[in-house]
Amino acid sequence: MKLLRTIRLDASDTFVFEKAAEPGEWAVSGAFAFWNRDAASLEGKARSAFRSGFLGVSTLGWSTLVQIVAANDDDRRDVVDTLARQLVARFGAPTIEDALAAAEEEVAFAESLCSQPQDTLVAVHRTFEDGAVKESFRTLRPRSGPKPARAFSFFEVEGEPEQPGEQVDLIAMVERERK
């Protein structure tokens, strides 16, 4: 079985999101975190999390990329249990039973994103269209061969193309943080 873990290739997540996920924590899509918010009115870091974040299950921090990794039944059970506890404590799930059912669905969806080989990176792009959240996923994987990987030069992208006009200006964000 395979699941998703957060990965941090550089420090950008710490600038882009209000709270960055810790590298290596289990992750789910996290779209549910926006269920009671007006997506059209999101701004700044909340908008970045909505548009391009995976939710770290332990910290409830956000990660731009996740990595497909091998997992076992105990790992999966831990992810479901941890997420269920978070759903009760932080998202208002009425009972632990309801939270476990919702967490199971979220983890099953994350698992469905793991059809590519182990170590493949996955990115998400979320939009709000016609009253619903739409998610598209892109995979980034090493080109063939055993060469050492450099983060910004070795990936082939599969999936839906990036939306025009949806660029993040990291330099401007860092400059605003410094002020």
N, C-alpha and C positions, 0 to 999 in steps of 0.2 A: 504494500500500500504506500501511497505517497500523499504528502500534505504540503502546506505552504509555510515557509519561515521568512521572516523579514530579513532584509540584507541592506547594508548601508555601504555604498561604494565611495561616498564622499560625505562631507558635512552638510550638504544642501538640505536634507530633511529637517535638520535642526533650525534652519532659517525659514523654510517653506511652511511648516506646520506649527501650530500652537504647542503641541506635544509630539515629539518624535518617538516612534517605537524603538525599543532597544534592539540592536542587531541580534538576530538568531531566535527571536521569540516566535511562537506559533501565530499564524495570521489567518484572518478570514477577510472576505470582501469588505464588510463594514458598512455597506449602503444603509443598513437598518438604523445606523446612528443618526441618520438625517430624516427619519420617518415623520417627525413632528415639527419639522422646520421648513420654512419657505425657501426652497432651493434658489429661486430667482433673486432673493434678497441677500444671499450669503455674500460676504465680502472678505477680502484679505486671506488670512490663514485658514479660516473655516471654509472659504470657497476652494482653496487649494486642496484641503482634505476631501471635500466632496468630489472635486473633479478628478483627483489622481491618487487618492490614498487607499492603502490596505490597512486594516485595523489590527494592531498587535493585541492578542487576546489577554496577555498578562497586564500590560501597562495601559491599555486603551490609547496608546500612541499610534501615530500614523507613519507609514512607510511608502515611499514611491514605488519600490520594487520588492517583490518576494521571490524566493527561490523554491523550486520544486525539490523536495528532499524525501528520502526514504523514512517511513514511520512504521511503527508496529501498533498492535491493538491497544497496548497500554498508553502509548503516546496519544492516540486518537481519543481514548476515554478521558485522558487528562485535559485535552483541548476542550472537549464537550463540557466537562465538569467545571473547568475554569471559566469558560464563556457563560455557562448557566449562572454561576455565582455572580458574575459581572452584570448579567441581565437583571438579576434581582436587585443587587446593590446599587447599580448606577443607571439602569434604564427602566425601573419600575415594573418589572415582571411581577404579576400578582402572586404566583407560587413558584416554588422550585420545580415542580412538575411541568408547569407551562414553560419555564425557562429552559429546562432540559430538552423539551420538544423543539423549541425555537433554536437552541444551540445545535441540536442534532441536524436540523435543516441547514443552518449556516455552514457547519463543518462538511456536510455532504456536498453542498455547493462548492466549497473550497476544494474538496477532493475531486470534483468533476473538472476542475481547472488543471488538474495534474496529469493530463493525458500525454504530455510531452516527456522526453527523457529527463531523468534526474539531473539536477544542476541548471536546468533551464530557468531563466528569469522571466517573470510575468509582470506586466504593467497594466494598469486599468485607466480607462477614460470614461468618466461619468457625465451624463447630461440629464437635464430635466426637460422632457418633451411631451406635450399633450397630456399633462397631468401625471406623468409617470417617470420614474428614474430609469434611464437606459444606460447599461454598462457594456462597454466593449473592451476586450482584452487583447493584448499583443504579447507575443513571446519573443524573447531575446535569447539566442543560444549561440554557443561557440561555433565558429566554422569548423569544418572537419580538420582533423589533425591534432597531434598532442602538443601544439605550441603553447607556451605560457600565455595566459590571458591578460590583456590590458583593458581596463574597463571601457574605454571610449573608442576602441578600434576593432573589436573582434566580433561584434554582434550582427546577426542577420535578424531582421524584424519580420514577424509574421502576424497577420491580423489586420484589423481595420486601420487605415491610415490616420495620422494625426489630423485633427480638425483644423482648418485654416483659421487664423486669428486667435487661436487658443495657446499662445505662447506665454511662458512665465519668465519674467525678467528677474533672474536671481540677483544680479548686481544691484538693481534698484531696491529689492527687498532687503538686502544686507545693509545698504546705505540708510534706509528708513529705520532699521533696527538700531543702528548706531546713534541715531538722533534722539 
